[in-house]
Amino acid sequence: MTMRVTLSNRLELLLDGLVEVVGEPLSAPLQAEVVVVSSREMQRWVSLRLCDRLGVWANGELPYPRAFVDRLLALCPDNEAEPPARYTPEVMSWAIAKALPDHLAEPAFGEVATFLRQGDEPVDVRKLVQLSERVADCFDQYVAYRPALVDGWQQGQGDDWQAVLWRELHGAARPEHLAARVRRFVAFCQQGAGPLEGLPPRVSLFGLGVLPELYLEAIIAAAARLDLHLFAFAPSRPGREPHGLERSLGELGLGFRDQLQARLAAAEVEVVERFEAPAEPAGALARIQLSVLDGDQDTAPLPVDRADRSFAVHCCHGPMREVEVLHDQLLALFDEDPSLRPRDVIVMAPDMDRYAPLVAAVFDQRPRGAPTIPFNLTDRASREQYPVIESLEALLRVVGAGSPPPRWSTC
């Protein structure tokens, strides 16, 4: 069993490596090819590109990292087959909402009590649910990124309100959170040999620029029992001093690569570098990419030609005008480059819920006969996609307006 790591500053070059791997059929024709990806957008991009390159791409699984790690951990006999529901944020949030009102009189919960109610007034139910959701998400992140903190809470360390709350939720049972399950899985892989039953003999991880250290620990442990191919995005060459732009905007990615290099140093791993400088470094974007790739520390301003369209800033008077300009610019790009397709374009926004109705208004309602651009909106809040959630919030506001704190049923 082997582990191979491919690093590149271009997704297209990483895709070349992935095509080489999946182009070799698995030993069993009905086994699924597993390619772990980081997002829904990457799922679609990889599927379409593999179809283009291979002609046919079928019987493939593209899980997210957390789903794949949970699948790995379930193979350990000492772990439960499924992660206990009480550790999922969705279930934990309701358990927190049930527990919090009983602790508001304790000194450690003073700030929480001040947030949830004013003086002797009843607890604001809406705030209680919102806070519980945030705390549950934080607990879930603590387990993945700060497992030592959670282990300390489990052992009785800490007297702040988060530690007290965690022990009430999980202190009496055997630890079944992610960190504990990973430790048992690593020990299981070290003790045994041979392939892991229930997994194909080959797994690829594609385009991952950030990964929690716990996930990385479990994945590297699994590499002793299967062939693992990790295709990681790296905007700069290894061993170079990071560019200032990468340090300011890519801190998480740098941390992930440091963790990866530290763990790979202690393992027998083949590392392949597929770095490529921009083909035409005359444009502003290409020069920035080249500076990041080589770790250039020159901070002098770059001269920009007014005719250079590789990097453009459009100043607009409002969100609606931003979307209108975006639409017109995309039409111009499609007109200039017939090979460019809508599926080749991704548009990012800091708050998609704010822009979603504007995108629909501009992109859907064009004059008769005018070209249209197909689009799909993702990364929207649940309440925007499912109006019933807004109705539930309204109901909670009514309940909390003139009634005592609710007694939540056990989840």
N, C-alpha and C positions, 0 to 999 in steps of 0.2 A: 504494500500500500504506500502511496506517495502523496506528497503535497507539492503543488507547483504554484508559484505566485508570479503573475504578470503585471507589471507596472507600466502605465503610459499616461501621457498628457492629452490623448485624444481617444474618445470613445470608439471611433471608427477602427483604430488600431487594436483596441481591446476586443472589438467584435471580430476582427480577423483571427485572433487567438481562439475565441469561443467557437467560431466556425470550424477551425481545425479540430477542436476537441469533439464537438457534437457530430461532426461529419463521420466519425468512426462509430459504427453501430455498436450498441450494447450487446452483451453476450445473449441475453434473452430478448427476442424481438418485441414482446409485449410489455417490457419494462418501460416506465416513463423516464424521460430525460429531465432531471431536476436542475433548474437554473434559478438560484436565489437572487432576487432583485430588491431594490430599496423602496420602490414606489409603484403606483398604478401606471403612471406615465412611462416608467422604465419597462414595465411589463409589456405595454403596447409597443414601444419602440423596439425592444428585443424581438418580440414575436414577428413584427413586420419585416425587420431586417433579416432575420433568419429565413423567412419565407422568400425574400428577394434573393438571398445568397444561395440557398439550398434548393430552391424550387418548391419543396414541400417541407413543412414543419408541422408535425402532428405528434400527439401523445407526449406533449411536454407539460411539465408543471413549473410554474414560476411563483413560488411562495415568497412571502416577506421574511426577513431575517428572524423575527420573533417566532413566527409559525414554524420555521425550519428548526430553530433551536428547541422549541417545545417538542417537536417530533423526535429529535435526537434524545432529549432527556427521558422521554417515555420509554426508550429502549433499555434503560437501566432497571434491573429488577427491584432495586431498592427504592425507586421512585414510583409514585402513583401513575397510572396510565395517562391520566389527564391532570393538568394543573388544577389544584383545588379552586373552586369558584370564589372562595372567600378572599383570594389574593387578587382577583381581577378588579380593576378600577370601577367597573359598572356595579358589581355587587358590594365592594368595599365602601363605596360612597353612601349607600343606604345604611350599612352597619354603622358608619361614622355618624350619620344623621340621627340614628337611634341613640347612640352613646353620648354625644356631645351635651345635650340638655341636662343630663344628670351630673355633669362635672362643672357647670358654670359657676358654682359657688366656691370652687377650690381656687386658691391663690394662683396656681400655675396657669389657670385658664382665664385670668383676668382680662387680657387683651381680647380673647375670643368672646367672652361675655359682653364686653363693651361693643364689639362689632355686631353681635347678634340681637341685642336688645338695648333699649334706652331706659335706664332707671329700672322701675318696677314693671315696665310694660312687658307683654308676652314676647317670646322669641319670634323674630321675623322669619317666617317659614321659608320665604323665597331666599333670603340670605343664608339660611341654614342649609338648604339644598345646594346652593351655589358654592358655599364654602366647603361642604362635604365633597363635592365633585373635585374641587381644586386640591384638597388635602389627599384624596384617594389617588389622584394623578401624581402628586408629589411622592407619596409612599411608593408607588409603582416605579418612579424614577430613582428613588433612593435604593431600592433593591437592585436595580440594574447598574447604577453608576457609583453608589456608595454602600456596598454590601457590608463593610466593616461597621458602619454606623448602625445598620439594622441588626447585625449580630449583637452589638453592644446593648441595644434596647432589649433584645430577646433575653439577654443574660442579666437584666436588671439594672443596667447602667443608665444614667440620665434621669432627671426628675422634671424636665420641662414638659409642656403639655403634649408635644408630639410623641415623646417617649412613653408617657403614661397612656396615651390613646392607643399606641401600637400594642403595648402589652395587654391592654384590655381586649383588643381585637384578636390577637394571635398568641399571646404569651403562654397559654396553658397547653397548646397542642405542639406536636413535633413540628419543627420548622419545615414547611413545604414551599417556601417562597423560592424564587428563581435562583438566588445565590446558593441556597442549600442543595437544591436539585442539581445544579451544575457541579458542585463539589462531589456529590455522589456519582455523577456520570463520569467525571474525570477519573476517579478511582476505579470505576468499572472498566473503562477503556484501558487503563494501565495494567489491570490484572489479567485481561483476556487477550485473545488473538483471533485472527480470522475476520471475515466480513461481519458487518452489523446486520442482523436479520431485520427485514422490513424496509431496508433502504437499497436503492440500486448501487452497484459497485462504484459508480462515478457520480460526483456532485460538483456543480460549478457555482461560484458566487460571482456575480457580474456587476461592475460599475459601482462598487461600494466605496464611498469616500469617507464614511464615518460608521463606526460600529462600536457598541459598548464593549468594554474589556471582558465582561463576563461572557458575552456571545463569542468573542474571539477565543477565549479560553476553551469553551465547549467545542468549537469548530476545530481548533488545532488538535484537541484530544481525539476527536473523531477521525482525524486524518491518519491515525495509526491503524484504523480498521477499514478505510475505504480510500479511493483515489479522489483527491480534492484539488480543484482548480480555482484559485482566487484571482479574479481580474479586478485590480484596484486602480482607481483614477488618482493620478498624482500630477498636479500642474508643474512641479519642478523636479529636477533630477535628484536622486538620492545623494547625500553627502555635500550638497551645496547649501550655502547660507540662504535661508528663506528670504524671498523678496519682501519689501515692506508692505506691498499690497496683499501678499499671502499672509503675512503675520497679522494684519489688521482685519482681514475679511475671512481668512481660512484657518482660524485657530483650532477649530474642532478637527479639521482634516489633518493638520500638522500633528495634533495629539494622537490621532488614530495611527498615523504612519510611524510615529515614535513607538507606540505600543506594539505595532506589528513587527518592526525591526527588532525590538528587544526580545520578543517571543520567538522570532525566526532564528535569532542567533543561537538559541539553545536547541534547535531542531534541525534535522537534515531536510532542507527545503531547497528546491530548485527555484531560483529567481531569474525571471526573464524581463529585460527592459526593452520596451518598444516606444522610445521617445522620438519625436520628430519635430523639427523646427518648422515654423510656418513657411509654406512654399513661396509666398510673396510678402516679405517683411517690410514692404514700403508703406502699407496702411497703418493707421494708428492702432487698431485692434491687434494686428499681427505683431507690431513692435512691443505692445504691452505683453502679449503672450510669450514672445521671445525673451523679454526681460525677466519674466517670472520663471520661465523654464531654466534659464541659466543662472538665476539668482543674482542678477545685475543689481548692484546697490547704488547706481547712479540716480540721484534724485532730481537732476536737472529737468525742467519742463520739456516735453516733446513737441517739436513743431508739427502742426497739423495743417494739411492742405484743405482748403475750403471745399474742394471737389471730392475729398475722401468721405465715402459713405459707410465705411466699415464700422464706424462708431459715431453715433449721432445722438444729440440731446434736443428734444422738442419741448419748448416752453409753451404751456397751454394754460388758459385761464380757469379751467375747471375739469373735473373728471369726465363729463360728457364730451368736452372738446378733445380730451386725451384719447378717448375711444374712437372718435371720428377721425382724428389724425392717424391713429393706428390702422384703421380700416383702409384709409387712402394709401398709406405707405405699403401695406401688404398688397393691395391691388397693383401698385407700381412695381413691386418686386416680382410678383407673378407674371406681369406683362414683360418684364425685362428678361426673366430666366424661365423659359418654358419647361425646363426640367424640374423646377421647384414645385413641390406639391404641398397642399395644406397640412398633410400629416408630418411634413418636415419642419413645421413651425410650432414653437411653444411660446406662449405669452405668459409672463409671470406678473403678479400684482401683490402688494403687501396685504391687501384685504379684499379677497375675491368676492365676499358677500356684498361689499359696497359697489363693486364694478359689475357684478353679474347682471342686474336688470339693465344697465346701460349697454353692455355688450349685446344683450338680446335685442334691445331697441335699435341699435345701429346696424348690427350684422343681419338681422332678420327683415327689417323694413327698408328695403331698397326700392328705388323706382322700377317700374315694370321694364323688363328687358336688360336691366343693369346686372352685371355679374355678381354672384353671391359667393361667400366664403363659408364653407361648412365649419362648425366649431363645436367643441364639447367643453363644458365647465366642470372643473373638479376642485377639490380642497375647499368645499363650502361647509359652513357650520351645519350641524344636524338640524337645528331649528329652521334653517332656511330650506332645507331639502324636504323636511317632514313637518308640515304645519301643525300636526297634532301636538308636537312638543310645545309650541307656543300656547296652545289651548290648555295644556297641563300647567304651564307656568301661571296662566291667568287664574286657573282654579286654585292653585296654591296661594296666590295673592288674596283671593276671596277668603280661603280658609284661615289664613293668618291674620286677617283684618280684625277679627273680633272673637278669637277663640284661643284657649290655652295651647301650649306646645303639644303637638300630636304625639301619640304613643305609637312608634313605628313597629310594625311586625318584624319578626326575625327573618333575615334573608338567608 
